[in-house]
Structure formats: structure tokens, C-alpha cells
Amino acid sequence: MSEGVRTASSRHYGLDWLRIAAFGVLILYHIAMAFSPWHWVVTTGHAYPALIAPMAAVTPWRLGLLFAVSGYASATLVVRAAGPDAFVAERSRRLLIPLIFAMLAIVPLEMWVRVLEGGYPHGYWRFWLVDGWRVGTFYGVEFPSWEHLWFLVYLWTYSLLLAAFVATDDAARRMDRIAAWLSQGSRLLWAPIALMTGVRLAALFVVPEGQGLLHDVAGHSQYLPLFALGFLIARRPVLWRSLHRHARYAMLLAVVAGGIVVTVELQYPGDVVPPHLAMAANRAARSVMAWAMVVTLFHLADRHLNHDHRWRGALGRAVFPAYIVHHPVIVLVTWFTLPLALGPWTEAALLLAITLAACITAYLLARAVPGLGTLLGVPAPVRKGGTRAAIC
């Protein structure tokens, strides 16, 4: 689809495929975490330094890509909504209901494993009925926790900020000015990198890094600009021309920045803290790679993947339930197979098979059981050519 006819309400199949692929990478990444030298929820007992390089090369951009795609999809939702309030209501229904359901029914399974590691002596039902709803530290674990569902919280918060922006009288003019400025020269390539890198480095040795909606300056410095840029590209399609023009340079930047990230991670593996200069280089390279990979992958998706397939709709709808259930399943299977002392290849195959089976089952149940689709974030299917946006 050319820039001249693409509109904010047009479905971009290429970004649908990017979203599906990104969540597939997320599942494989979390399985690999059980075998990596880094600290995770629970480990298999097999730690392989060979995983450091490929995982370090994926880490800087895998989540940023999802926020950029989500920003692009949000443009469709804004156009379809009756106004900013309706957009917020729709985002809240599609994001907060699955979040609340998962916090009550799914996340406690993972939290139970966490306290079991600390010596908790009781079974799951005792934990769920009595001990799982504490506030504070319990067996070395902080409660409450949304675990891997932090993505939904961040996305909902960014949606509120977006609604506040589009509600302003001059939102359209401001987007025009920003898009016109970014379209000049190579600004679309270097300006987001300068912003993301500048904020992250400014906060590096001042604000402690860590997740948490009100404390994650490092995360917000990357994810919020990427979400906003995804939205702007959708609302001002002229930016696609500049994005395509700089795709080759973005690929080169991604390779160079990825090399720096991998080098630092190999030199200071696991929980080893690198010197300040190496840490700053690592964080700067991550920011560079995050935007460079988004530009590269958006370019490839638009040029080569922007076409439909009979599996796209089902795979796209299956992403959300798969996202909700995959992480606790990996944690549970890893924990309960530890006594079996399985070999690494057997363990990895088992984790992958059971996780995929759980994801497929969650999706099929969400389609078959009335009301469960809303709880697991599965939208109703639409006819080919419909404009329903991806939930994320």
C-alpha cells in the first residue's frame, strides 16, 4: 500500500505479522531464560554462557518493537473511537479486564513457585486463599506483583497519555509540525535515538534501574517514545517514505550497536556489574539498537509482509492469551521438573511443547467459553478486510 492511500484506519498486515513474531520471540526468550547464566524466576540447573550473545542481541529491541506496533495500532483505535473518552474506555476494557483476571487467577501460580523457592511449606490452595494477597515481603518475595503483565500496565498508561494528547485542540497541528520536522534529512533516524539515549544516560547513575510504573525511568525513556513514534507513523503516513529511505543505515546502526551490547554482556556476564563507562556504552547502544531495529523491521514488514494469510487472524487473536499464560507455565514446568534432573535438550523440548500446548488451549477455550474471551483478551473475529486493530 503506498503512502498516498494509506490512512490511520487502514490495516497494516505487515505490522500484524511483526506483532505475532515478536510474541513468538518473547516465548522463546523466556524459555531460554531458564537456561541462561542470568538470574530469573527459576532455573533448570543448566546454565549456558553460549546463550548470552543471542539473548543480548534480542534484549534491546524485543519489547520496544511491541510498544511501537501498539502505538501504530492505537492510531486505528483513536480513529474508530467516538472521542478520547471512548478510546480510554475501550483500552481499559481490552487491557484492564484481562490484567485483573490474570492477577487473580494466573499470576498467583507463579508467585507460589517464587515463595516455594524461599521455603514456603504449603500447597497452592492455601497460598491462593490465605497468603497470596499480602502486601510487603513474604519469603523473600515482594507482594503484590503483576510479574510479566507489567506490559499491559505500561500500555494502558501510555494510552491514557495518548488520549490526553489527542484531546487537545492543536493535536493535529502539532503532529503535522513534528512529522514535517522528522521528515527532513535524516532526522527520523537520529532524533529518536538522541532523545532515548539522552534521557537514559542522564538517569543512569542518578535513578536506580528497575521495573515499576512509577520508578522505571529507564524503561519509560525507551518504551514511551517508541509507542508515540508508532502512533505518529500511522497518523502521518508520509513518514513511511523517510523510514524506507533510512532503512539501510538503520540496519548498519543496529549491527554496530548490537555488537557493543553483546561485547559488554560477554565481558561482564550474569550479575557482574560493569564499570561506569562500559555500562554507559551498553545502555547507549541499547537505545540506538531499539530504534534502529524498529525502523529496520517496520521497513521489512511494509515491503515484504504487508499481505494477508488465512492464519493471520487466528494467530493475531491468539497472541494475547498466549502472552498471559506462557510465563507462569514456563515457571511451573521448570520448577516441577527439577527433581527429574532432565537433560538440557529434553528439558527445553518439554518446556516448548507444554508452553505451546497451554497457549493453544487458552486460545481455544477463550473462543469456546462465553465470557472467557473478554477475560483473556481475545476479540471476536472479523471478516477479511475488516479494520479491527490488534489489542496491543
ROSE-902902 format. One line per 5 residues: their letters; for each residue x, y, z of N, C-alpha, C. Coordinates in pm, whole numbers, plus 50000, padded with zeros to 5 digits. Layout:
N
a = X/Y/Z/X/Y/Z/X/Y/Z ~ ...
***
This chain:
392
msegv = 50085/49880/50000/50000/50000/50000/50088/50124/50000 ~ 50067/50214/49912/50153/50333/49901/50118/50435/50008 ~ 50214/50529/50033/50190/50630/50133/50070/50717/50098 ~ 50044/50730/49969/49937/50820/49928/49798/50770/49964 ~ 49779/50639/49977/49645/50587/50003/49633/50525/50141
rtass = 49743/50511/50210/49734/50453/50345/49673/50556/50439 ~ 49583/50513/50524/49521/50601/50623/49535/50537/50759 ~ 49504/50613/50865/49518/50563/51001/49423/50448/51029 ~ 49316/50437/50949/49221/50329/50973/49250/50207/50886 ~ 49354/50215/50801/49388/50102/50717/49463/49996/50797
rhygl = 49431/49873/50774/49501/49766/50844/49635/49741/50777 ~ 49738/49730/50858/49871/49701/50805/49904/49557/50844 ~ 49892/49467/50747/49915/49326/50775/50060/49299/50815 ~ 50152/49378/50758/50291/49358/50791/50318/49378/50940 ~ 50256/49479/51001/50275/49502/51143/50201/49398/51227
dwlri = 50092/49343/51173/50029/49228/51238/50128/49113/51248 ~ 50198/49087/51137/50296/48977/51139/50412/49008/51232 ~ 50453/49135/51239/50558/49172/51333/50514/49145/51477 ~ 50392/49181/51508/50339/49159/51643/50337/49011/51677 ~ 50290/48929/51585/50285/48784/51607/50426/48730/51628
aafgv = 50519/48771/51541/50657/48723/51551/50722/48769/51681 ~ 50695/48894/51722/50756/48946/51844/50712/48868/51966 ~ 50586/48829/51972/50539/48750/52085/50595/48607/52078 ~ 50616/48556/51957/50682/48426/51945/50824/48431/51999 ~ 50896/48540/51965/51032/48558/52019/51027/48570/52171
lilyh = 50925/48637/52223/50911/48654/52368/50900/48518/52438 ~ 50822/48428/52383/50806/48296/52444/50939/48220/52442 ~ 51007/48221/52327/51137/48153/52319/51239/48217/52413 ~ 51234/48348/52425/51327/48419/52512/51307/48376/52657 ~ 51182/48366/52701/51157/48328/52840/51193/48182/52867
iamaf = 51176/48096/52767/51224/47958/52783/51376/47958/52797 ~ 51442/48037/52714/51588/48044/52721/51637/48099/52854 ~ 51557/48188/52916/51597/48244/53045/51615/48135/53151 ~ 51542/48027/53138/51556/47917/53235/51689/47844/53219 ~ 51759/47869/53110/51888/47804/53085/52004/47904/53083
spwhw = 51977/48031/53103/52080/48133/53088/52157/48152/53219 ~ 52274/48218/53210/52351/48247/53332/52290/48359/53416 ~ 52192/48433/53360/52130/48544/53432/52031/48492/53536 ~ 52009/48572/53639/51911/48537/53740/51770/48550/53682 ~ 51687/48449/53706/51547/48453/53662/51461/48398/53773
vvttg = 51331/48382/53746/51237/48333/53847/51281/48198/53901 ~ 51309/48106/53811/51353/47972/53848/51441/47921/53734 ~ 51542/47843/53764/51630/47794/53660/51626/47641/53654 ~ 51667/47588/53541/51664/47443/53522/51781/47372/53587 ~ 51879/47448/53631/52003/47387/53679/52108/47376/53570
haypa = 52068/47409/53446/52162/47412/53333/52184/47559/53294 ~ 52305/47607/53306/52336/47745/53268/52437/47744/53154 ~ 52401/47806/53043/52483/47800/52923/52527/47940/52881 ~ 52654/47973/52901/52705/48104/52857/52685/48129/52708 ~ 52671/48022/52628/52651/48040/52484/52522/48114/52453
liapm = 52430/48118/52548/52303/48189/52526/52318/48340/52542 ~ 52428/48385/52602/52442/48527/52632/52436/48611/52505 ~ 52514/48574/52404/52523/48656/52282/52388/48669/52210 ~ 52320/48558/52176/52192/48576/52105/52086/48645/52188 ~ 52082/48618/52319/51981/48682/52401/52011/48830/52421
aavtp = 52139/48865/52435/52176/49005/52447/52145/49082/52319 ~ 52155/49015/52204/52126/49080/52077/51976/49104/52057 ~ 51894/49031/52128/51748/49046/52116/51692/49142/52222 ~ 51754/49144/52339/51701/49220/52453/51673/49367/52424 ~ 51759/49442/52355/51736/49587/52342/51610/49625/52264
wrlgl = 51560/49536/52176/51452/49579/52087/51326/49496/52094 ~ 51327/49382/52160/51212/49291/52152/51086/49353/52213 ~ 51098/49424/52323/50982/49487/52386/50952/49624/52324 ~ 51057/49696/52287/51035/49824/52222/50957/49809/52092 ~ 50984/49702/52019/50909/49675/51896/50760/49660/51925
lfavs = 50726/49589/52033/50586/49570/52068/50519/49703/52102 ~ 50590/49792/52171/50531/49922/52202/50513/50005/52077 ~ 50607/49997/51982/50593/50072/51857/50474/50020/51777 ~ 50460/49889/51767/50346/49830/51697/50216/49866/51768 ~ 50218/49867/51901/50099/49904/51978/50061/50049/51953
gyasa = 50161/50137/51943/50131/50275/51911/50067/50289/51774 ~ 50117/50213/51679/50059/50214/51544/49914/50166/51548 ~ 49890/50056/51620/49753/50004/51630/49662/50100/51703 ~ 49716/50175/51799/49635/50271/51874/49580/50381/51784 ~ 49652/50412/51677/49603/50514/51584/49470/50470/51522
tlvvr = 49459/50342/51490/49333/50290/51436/49222/50301/51538 ~ 49253/50268/51663/49152/50273/51769/49107/50416/51795 ~ 49200/50511/51789/49164/50651/51809/49069/50698/51699 ~ 49097/50660/51575/49011/50699/51463/48872/50638/51478 ~ 48865/50513/51520/48737/50445/51531/48655/50491/51652
aagpd = 48721/50539/51756/48651/50577/51878/48573/50706/51857 ~ 48466/50722/51934/48383/50843/51924/48454/50965/51980 ~ 48557/50945/52057/48632/51055/52116/48736/50999/52211 ~ 48817/51087/52271/48920/51039/52364/48864/50956/52479 ~ 48749/50996/52534/48690/50920/52644/48652/50779/52599
afvae = 48596/50768/52479/48559/50636/52427/48685/50552/52402 ~ 48792/50615/52357/48918/50543/52336/48971/50489/52468 ~ 48968/50571/52573/49013/50526/52705/48927/50413/52756 ~ 48797/50424/52737/48707/50318/52783/48735/50186/52712 ~ 48760/50193/52581/48790/50072/52505/48923/50012/52546
rsrrl = 49025/50097/52562/49156/50047/52606/49148/49986/52745 ~ 49069/50046/52832/49055/49993/52967/48987/49858/52965 ~ 48884/49845/52883/48815/49717/52874/48905/49609/52818 ~ 48983/49643/52716/49063/49542/52648/49192/49509/52722 ~ 49238/49599/52809/49364/49577/52880/49347/49548/53028
lipli = 49260/49623/53095/49250/49608/53240/49170/49485/53282 ~ 49068/49448/53206/48992/49328/53243/49080/49203/53236 ~ 49154/49180/53128/49247/49065/53129/49353/49077/53239 ~ 49400/49199/53265/49500/49218/53371/49445/49176/53506 ~ 49326/49223/53539/49265/49188/53669/49240/49039/53678
famla = 49186/48981/53572/49160/48837/53572/49290/48759/53592 ~ 49393/48795/53520/49520/48722/53531/49583/48741/53668 ~ 49569/48860/53726/49623/48884/53860/49555/48797/53964 ~ 49429/48766/53941/49353/48684/54036/49370/48534/54011 ~ 49380/48493/53886/49370/48351/53853/49498/48289/53800
ivple = 49590/48368/53747/49706/48311/53677/49838/48349/53743 ~ 49858/48477/53771/49983/48521/53833/50009/48453/53967 ~ 49905/48425/54052/49934/48357/54179/50008/48224/54163 ~ 49990/48154/54052/50063/48030/54031/50214/48055/54029 ~ 50253/48162/53961/50395/48196/53954/50446/48246/54088
mwvrv = 50364/48325/54157/50406/48375/54288/50421/48261/54388 ~ 50340/48159/54374/50352/48041/54461/50488/47974/54442 ~ 50530/47958/54318/50662/47899/54292/50771/47987/54352 ~ 50756/48117/54343/50856/48207/54399/50873/48185/54549 ~ 50763/48172/54623/50776/48152/54767/50819/48009/54800
leggy = 50783/47913/54713/50833/47777/54734/50985/47775/54732 ~ 51044/47854/54643/51191/47863/54638/51248/47914/54768 ~ 51170/47996/54839/51217/48051/54966/51185/47965/55086 ~ 51119/47848/55061/51090/47757/55171/50946/47753/55216 ~ 50856/47815/55142/50714/47814/55179/50665/47669/55188
phgyw = 50598/47629/55300/50570/47487/55321/50432/47440/55276 ~ 50348/47528/55225/50209/47492/55199/50180/47474/55050 ~ 50068/47411/55021/50025/47389/54885/49963/47514/54824 ~ 49924/47498/54697/49876/47615/54623/49747/47670/54680 ~ 49651/47586/54718/49522/47638/54761/49534/47719/54889
rfwlv = 49619/47674/54980/49644/47754/55099/49705/47888/55060 ~ 49798/47885/54966/49862/48008/54922/49760/48101/54859 ~ 49675/48048/54769/49580/48134/54698/49473/48189/54792 ~ 49428/48108/54885/49320/48152/54975/49368/48245/55086 ~ 49492/48227/55131/49536/48296/55252/49656/48387/55228
dgwrv = 49763/48331/55173/49892/48400/55175/49924/48479/55048 ~ 49850/48460/54942/49886/48522/54816/49845/48667/54801 ~ 49777/48722/54901/49722/48857/54886/49784/48954/54986 ~ 49904/48925/55024/49975/49010/55120/50028/49136/55052 ~ 50068/49228/55137/50137/49348/55092/50268/49355/55169
gtfyg = 50379/49355/55095/50509/49354/55159/50588/49231/55120 ~ 50692/49202/55196/50781/49091/55166/50734/48965/55238 ~ 50729/48854/55163/50686/48725/55217/50776/48617/55158 ~ 50852/48550/55243/50951/48452/55197/51045/48509/55091 ~ 51084/48633/55113/51179/48698/55024/51120/48751/54895
vefps = 50988/48747/54879/50921/48789/54757/50832/48909/54788 ~ 50838/49011/54700/50756/49130/54719/50614/49107/54668 ~ 50516/49139/54751/50375/49130/54715/50312/49269/54727 ~ 50213/49301/54643/50167/49227/54525/50262/49248/54407 ~ 50245/49169/54304/50328/49180/54185/50247/49140/54063
wehlw = 50266/49216/53954/50197/49178/53829/50288/49097/53739 ~ 50410/49068/53784/50503/48983/53710/50514/49026/53563 ~ 50498/48934/53470/50519/48968/53329/50409/49056/53272 ~ 50301/49077/53347/50190/49157/53296/50215/49307/53306 ~ 50335/49346/53347/50368/49489/53353/50347/49554/53217
flvyl = 50364/49480/53108/50346/49535/52974/50206/49594/52958 ~ 50104/49527/53011/49967/49577/53000/49950/49706/53079 ~ 50012/49714/53194/50002/49834/53277/50067/49953/53207 ~ 50186/49932/53153/50254/50039/53080/50172/50081/52958 ~ 50122/49983/52885/50047/50015/52763/49920/50092/52794
wtysl = 49851/50055/52900/49731/50128/52940/49767/50271/52980 ~ 49875/50288/53054/49917/50421/53096/49953/50507/52975 ~ 50025/50451/52880/50060/50526/52760/49934/50561/52680 ~ 49835/50474/52684/49709/50503/52615/49638/50622/52679 ~ 49645/50633/52812/49586/50749/52879/49657/50877/52837
llaaf = 49790/50872/52831/49866/50990/52787/49831/51026/52643 ~ 49814/50924/52559/49777/50948/52420/49640/51013/52411 ~ 49545/50965/52492/49411/51023/52491/49415/51169/52533 ~ 49497/51200/52633/49510/51339/52676/49568/51425/52565 ~ 49661/51369/52490/49721/51445/52379/49621/51471/52268
vatdd = 49550/51368/52222/49459/51386/52109/49339/51472/52148 ~ 49315/51487/52279/49203/51570/52324/49235/51719/52315 ~ 49362/51754/52299/49399/51895/52291/49356/51954/52157 ~ 49331/52082/52155/49278/52147/52035/49377/52146/51919 ~ 49506/52154/51951/49606/52166/51844/49682/52037/51821
aarrm = 49625/51922/51859/49695/51795/51843/49732/51769/51697 ~ 49640/51792/51607/49667/51766/51465/49779/51855/51414 ~ 49777/51985/51449/49881/52076/51402/50018/52037/51460 ~ 50019/51995/51585/50145/51955/51646/50201/51830/51579 ~ 50113/51735/51546/50159/51616/51474/50211/51653/51336
driaa = 50145/51748/51270/50193/51793/51139/50333/51852/51150 ~ 50354/51936/51253/50484/52001/51269/50593/51898/51301 ~ 50562/51806/51391/50661/51704/51428/50694/51616/51307 ~ 50590/51572/51235/50613/51486/51119/50693/51559/51012 ~ 50662/51688/50988/50736/51765/50888/50882/51780/50929
wlsqg = 50906/51804/51059/51044/51818/51107/51121/51687/51095 ~ 51057/51576/51135/51124/51446/51128/51150/51402/50985 ~ 51069/51449/50892/51084/51407/50752/51205/51468/50684 ~ 51260/51574/50742/51372/51643/50679/51503/51570/50707 ~ 51582/51554/50601/51713/51491/50616/51704/51354/50679
srllw = 51791/51331/50775/51795/51202/50845/51740/51210/50986 ~ 51656/51311/51012/51608/51333/51148/51528/51216/51202 ~ 51450/51149/51116/51371/51036/51165/51461/50927/51221 ~ 51584/50921/51173/51676/50819/51222/51747/50863/51349 ~ 51803/50986/51351/51888/51022/51465/51814/51090/51579
apial = 51704/51160/51551/51636/51235/51658/51578/51143/51766 ~ 51506/51036/51731/51458/50946/51836/51573/50882/51915 ~ 51682/50850/51845/51798/50792/51914/51857/50893/52013 ~ 51867/51018/51971/51921/51120/52060/51832/51137/52183 ~ 51702/51139/52163/51609/51154/52276/51620/51036/52371
mtgvr = 51609/50914/52318/51609/50795/52402/51743/50776/52474 ~ 51852/50800/52401/51984/50784/52461/52010/50891/52565 ~ 51973/51015/52533/51997/51125/52625/51926/51108/52757 ~ 51799/51072/52752/51723/51055/52876/51776/50936/52956 ~ 51808/50829/52886/51854/50709/52958/51990/50733/53025
laalf = 52081/50797/52955/52212/50823/53014/52204/50927/53125 ~ 52115/51025/53108/52101/51127/53211/52053/51066/53343 ~ 51973/50961/53334/51918/50899/53454/52000/50780/53505 ~ 52102/50738/53427/52169/50611/53453/52227/50602/53593 ~ 52304/50699/53635/52370/50692/53765/52300/50780/53869
vvpeg = 52179/50823/53835/52103/50909/53925/51980/50837/53980 ~ 51910/50766/53891/51787/50695/53928/51813/50545/53919 ~ 51787/50469/54025/51809/50324/54020/51723/50261/53910 ~ 51782/50167/53834/51707/50098/53730/51625/49986/53792 ~ 51504/49971/53747/51417/49865/53797/51277/49885/53746
qgllh = 51201/49777/53737/51065/49786/53689/50974/49846/53796 ~ 50861/49892/53752/50765/49957/53840/50715/50082/53771 ~ 50586/50096/53755/50528/50202/53675/50578/50340/53716 ~ 50594/50365/53845/50632/50497/53893/50782/50514/53910 ~ 50858/50409/53885/51002/50413/53910/51088/50378/53789
dvagh = 51029/50326/53684/51106/50273/53572/51140/50382/53471 ~ 51228/50474/53510/51268/50582/53420/51338/50525/53297 ~ 51424/50426/53318/51497/50366/53205/51401/50305/53105 ~ 51302/50231/53154/51205/50168/53064/51120/50271/52991 ~ 51066/50368/53064/50980/50468/53001/51058/50552/52900
sqylp = 51187/50574/52924/51267/50653/52830/51276/50586/52694 ~ 51253/50455/52688/51257/50381/52562/51116/50353/52510 ~ 51031/50300/52596/50902/50248/52551/50804/50360/52513 ~ 50801/50467/52590/50706/50575/52558/50738/50643/52426 ~ 50863/50681/52398/50891/50738/52266/50860/50641/52151
lfalg = 50888/50513/52169/50860/50416/52063/50710/50402/52040 ~ 50633/50402/52147/50487/50399/52135/50439/50523/52061 ~ 50489/50639/52099/50448/50764/52035/50488/50768/51889 ~ 50607/50719/51857/50652/50718/51718/50568/50623/51633 ~ 50532/50508/51689/50444/50417/51616/50311/50484/51584
fliar = 50256/50557/51681/50130/50629/51660/50147/50737/51553 ~ 50258/50812/51560/50279/50921/51465/50296/50869/51323 ~ 50367/50758/51306/50385/50700/51173/50250/50659/51114 ~ 50162/50607/51198/50029/50567/51150/49945/50689/51113 ~ 49953/50795/51193/49870/50913/51168/49928/51003/51059
rpvlw = 50057/50996/51039/50121/51077/50934/50200/50983/50844 ~ 50130/50915/50751/50194/50812/50667/50309/50863/50581 ~ 50322/50995/50565/50435/51047/50488/50567/51005/50551 ~ 50567/50975/50680/50690/50933/50747/50740/50798/50696 ~ 50653/50718/50637/50699/50591/50582/50807/50613/50476
rslhr = 50794/50720/50399/50892/50747/50293/51031/50768/50354 ~ 51036/50848/50461/51163/50872/50528/51215/50745/50594 ~ 51124/50668/50650/51164/50543/50716/51229/50447/50616 ~ 51168/50433/50500/51226/50346/50397/51361/50399/50348 ~ 51372/50531/50340/51495/50591/50288/51614/50563/50379
harya = 51589/50549/50508/51698/50531/50604/51709/50389/50657 ~ 51638/50296/50594/51636/50159/50646/51775/50095/50643 ~ 51852/50117/50536/51985/50055/50528/52079/50108/50636 ~ 52071/50239/50660/52155/50296/50766/52110/50244/50902 ~ 51979/50224/50917/51928/50170/51043/51979/50028/51065
mllav = 51983/49949/50960/52036/49813/50972/52181/49815/51017 ~ 52260/49905/50958/52401/49916/50996/52415/49959/51141 ~ 52337/50058/51182/52341/50102/51321/52302/49989/51415 ~ 52201/49911/51379/52157/49801/51463/52269/49698/51481 ~ 52342/49669/51373/52451/49571/51381/52563/49622/51471
vaggi = 52601/49749/51453/52710/49806/51533/52670/49814/51680 ~ 52550/49866/51706/52504/49877/51844/52488/49740/51908 ~ 52436/49645/51831/52422/49509/51884/52557/49449/51918 ~ 52658/49478/51838/52792/49429/51869/52844/49483/52001 ~ 52815/49611/52028/52858/49670/52156/52786/49604/52273
vvtve = 52654/49586/52259/52576/49524/52366/52628/49384/52395 ~ 52647/49304/52292/52693/49166/52310/52832/49163/52373 ~ 52920/49251/52328/53057/49255/52382/53056/49285/52531 ~ 52978/49384/52572/52972/49418/52715/52913/49303/52796 ~ 52808/49240/52745/52746/49130/52818/52841/49010/52829
lqypg = 52920/48986/52727/53016/48875/52733/53131/48906/52828 ~ 53171/49032/52833/53281/49071/52921/53238/49072/53068 ~ 53111/49102/53092/53059/49110/53229/52931/49028/53237 ~ 52944/48894/53238/52826/48808/53230/52751/48799/53363 ~ 52627/48750/53351/52547/48724/53470/52519/48850/53548
dvvpp = 52542/48846/53680/52514/48959/53767/52637/49046/53791 ~ 52742/49027/53711/52863/49109/53726/52832/49252/53681 ~ 52864/49349/53766/52838/49489/53735/52957/49548/53661 ~ 52937/49598/53539/53050/49654/53462/53090/49791/53515 ~ 53209/49838/53479/53248/49975/53514/53153/50077/53452
hlama = 53156/50200/53505/53061/50302/53460/53067/50328/53311 ~ 53187/50335/53255/53199/50364/53112/53138/50252/53028 ~ 53166/50127/53065/53111/50014/52992/52959/50009/53008 ~ 52910/50040/53128/52766/50041/53149/52698/50149/53065 ~ 52760/50268/53061/52703/50376/52981/52703/50340/52832
anraa = 52812/50278/52785/52819/50236/52645/52711/50132/52615 ~ 52690/50041/52707/52589/49937/52690/52449/49997/52681 ~ 52419/50089/52772/52285/50149/52772/52262/50235/52649 ~ 52365/50311/52608/52351/50392/52487/52330/50303/52365 ~ 52407/50197/52355/52393/50105/52242/52256/50040/52240
rsvma = 52201/50010/52356/52066/49952/52361/51963/50048/52304 ~ 51975/50176/52338/51881/50275/52285/51895/50289/52134 ~ 52019/50292/52087/52043/50300/51942/51982/50179/51872 ~ 52007/50062/51927/51958/49940/51863/51806/49932/51867 ~ 51746/49982/51975/51600/49974/51988/51531/50045/51871
wamvv = 51569/50171/51844/51505/50244/51736/51551/50194/51599 ~ 51679/50162/51586/51730/50114/51458/51659/49985/51416 ~ 51632/49896/51510/51562/49772/51477/51415/49797/51445 ~ 51353/49894/51513/51214/49928/51478/51207/49980/51336 ~ 51297/50071/51299/51300/50122/51162/51322/50008/51063
tlfhl = 51419/49923/51093/51450/49812/51004/51332/49717/50987 ~ 51271/49679/51098/51163/49581/51092/51035/49641/51035 ~ 51006/49768/51064/50892/49834/51000/50913/49837/50848 ~ 51034/49869/50806/51066/49872/50663/51042/49735/50599 ~ 51096/49631/50660/51081/49497/50605/50934/49452/50606
adrhl = 50864/49486/50714/50722/49447/50722/50640/49516/50614 ~ 50669/49643/50589/50593/49717/50489/50626/49671/50348 ~ 50752/49639/50324/50794/49600/50190/50760/49455/50157 ~ 50768/49366/50255/50763/49223/50224/50651/49145/50296 ~ 50591/49200/50399/50494/49123/50478/50354/49181/50477
nhdhr = 50331/49288/50406/50202/49356/50413/50098/49289/50323 ~ 50070/49165/50354/49967/49090/50283/49901/48992/50380 ~ 49779/48957/50352/49703/48874/50444/49730/48726/50419 ~ 49690/48644/50514/49700/48498/50505/49590/48441/50592 ~ 49544/48323/50558/49431/48266/50631/49465/48238/50778
wrgal = 49593/48229/50812/49630/48205/50952/49649/48334/51031 ~ 49658/48447/50963/49692/48570/51033/49591/48606/51141 ~ 49464/48599/51107/49361/48638/51203/49365/48555/51329 ~ 49372/48422/51313/49374/48334/51429/49500/48354/51512 ~ 49615/48366/51444/49740/48387/51517/49739/48520/51591
gravf = 49685/48623/51526/49678/48753/51591/49589/48751/51714 ~ 49476/48683/51706/49387/48675/51822/49444/48586/51932 ~ 49530/48491/51895/49587/48400/51994/49702/48463/52072 ~ 49753/48576/52025/49871/48636/52088/49844/48673/52234 ~ 49730/48736/52261/49705/48785/52396/49692/48672/52498
payiv = 49607/48571/52476/49605/48463/52574/49738/48391/52587 ~ 49812/48380/52476/49945/48318/52484/50037/48401/52571 ~ 50031/48532/52556/50111/48620/52640/50076/48603/52788 ~ 49949/48594/52819/49906/48585/52959/49952/48455/53024 ~ 49940/48342/52953/49963/48213/53019/50105/48161/53005
hhpvi = 50182/48207/52906/50308/48139/52876/50408/48147/52991 ~ 50418/48263/53053/50520/48284/53155/50498/48195/53278 ~ 50378/48195/53338/50356/48104/53452/50373/47957/53414 ~ 50337/47920/53292/50353/47780/53250/50501/47743/53248 ~ 50585/47831/53192/50729/47803/53188/50784/47789/53330
vlvtw = 50741/47877/53419/50789/47873/53558/50745/47744/53626 ~ 50618/47708/53611/50566/47587/53676/50633/47461/53624 ~ 50645/47450/53494/50704/47329/53436/50851/47319/53478 ~ 50922/47430/53475/51063/47428/53517/51075/47383/53662 ~ 50992/47437/53748/51000/47405/53891/50969/47258/53918
ftlpl = 50862/47208/53860/50818/47073/53893/50893/46963/53818 ~ 50975/47001/53721/51060/46901/53656/51202/46902/53712 ~ 51234/46993/53801/51367/46995/53861/51406/46862/53926 ~ 51315/46796/54002/51354/46667/54063/51385/46558/53961 ~ 51338/46573/53837/51362/46471/53735/51503/46477/53678
algpw = 51573/46587/53702/51711/46603/53654/51723/46570/53505 ~ 51634/46630/53425/51633/46603/53282/51754/46666/53214 ~ 51794/46607/53103/51900/46666/53022/51852/46797/52962 ~ 51942/46885/52922/51902/47018/52874/51814/47014/52749 ~ 51843/46928/52654/51763/46922/52533/51624/46866/52561
teaal = 51618/46767/52648/51488/46712/52688/51406/46816/52761 ~ 51472/46886/52852/51403/46991/52930/51352/47102/52838 ~ 51436/47145/52746/51396/47253/52654/51279/47210/52566 ~ 51286/47087/52514/51177/47037/52430/51047/47026/52508 ~ 51057/46981/52633/50939/46968/52717/50879/47105/52747
llait = 50964/47201/52781/50915/47336/52808/50845/47396/52687 ~ 50906/47379/52571/50847/47435/52449/50715/47368/52417 ~ 50710/47235/52426/50587/47162/52392/50472/47197/52486 ~ 50499/47197/52616/50392/47224/52713/50348/47371/52704 ~ 50443/47462/52684/50407/47603/52673/50320/47628/52551
laaci = 50357/47572/52435/50275/47589/52316/50138/47526/52333 ~ 50134/47408/52396/50005/47343/52420/49917/47428/52510 ~ 49976/47488/52613/49899/47573/52703/49847/47697/52632 ~ 49931/47757/52546/49889/47875/52471/49774/47843/52376 ~ 49786/47732/52305/49679/47691/52213/49552/47661/52288
tayll = 49564/47591/52400/49446/47557/52481/49378/47683/52533 ~ 49457/47779/52581/49399/47904/52631/49321/47976/52522 ~ 49376/47978/52402/49308/48044/52292/49178/47972/52254 ~ 49185/47840/52243/49065/47764/52206/48955/47777/52311 ~ 48994/47775/52438/48895/47793/52544/48835/47933/52540
aravp = 48920/48033/52512/48870/48169/52503/48770/48185/52389 ~ 48789/48109/52283/48695/48113/52171/48567/48037/52201 ~ 48579/47930/52282/48465/47840/52301/48379/47874/52421 ~ 48438/47928/52527/48365/47952/52651/48315/48096/52655 ~ 48185/48116/52664/48131/48253/52667/48191/48334/52782
glgtl = 48235/48453/52751/48290/48541/52852/48440/48526/52874 ~ 48494/48408/52846/48637/48387/52870/48723/48465/52771 ~ 48668/48488/52651/48742/48566/52553/48771/48707/52604 ~ 48674/48768/52670/48695/48901/52728/48802/48897/52835 ~ 48802/48792/52917/48898/48780/53027/49040/48755/52976
lgvpa = 49053/48689/52861/49184/48657/52807/49223/48746/52689 ~ 49142/48848/52663/49179/48944/52560/49165/48896/52418 ~ 49071/48806/52391/49052/48754/52255/48934/48827/52192 ~ 48958/48913/52092/48848/48983/52027/48772/48889/51935 ~ 48649/48924/51906/48571/48845/51812/48632/48857/51674
pvrkg = 48632/48749/51594/48688/48756/51459/48607/48848/51370 ~ 48673/48908/51272/48603/48992/51175/48626/48937/51036 ~ 48540/48978/50945/48556/48934/50807/48683/48991/50747 ~ 48733/48920/50646/48853/48965/50577/48833/49108/50528 ~ 48937/49191/50554/48928/49330/50513/48875/49420/50622
gtraa = 48835/49363/50738/48788/49444/50849/48901/49527/50907 ~ 48865/49621/50994/48965/49714/51046/48986/49700/51195 ~ 48945/49589/51253/48967/49573/51396/49116/49575/51425 ~ 49158/49658/51519/49301/49671/51550/49344/49565/51647 ~ 49470/49531/51643/49525/49438/51739/49513/49494/51879
ic = 49492/49407/51975/49467/49452/52111/49588/49524/52169 ~ 49705/49488/52127/49823/49554/52181/49883/49649/52079
***
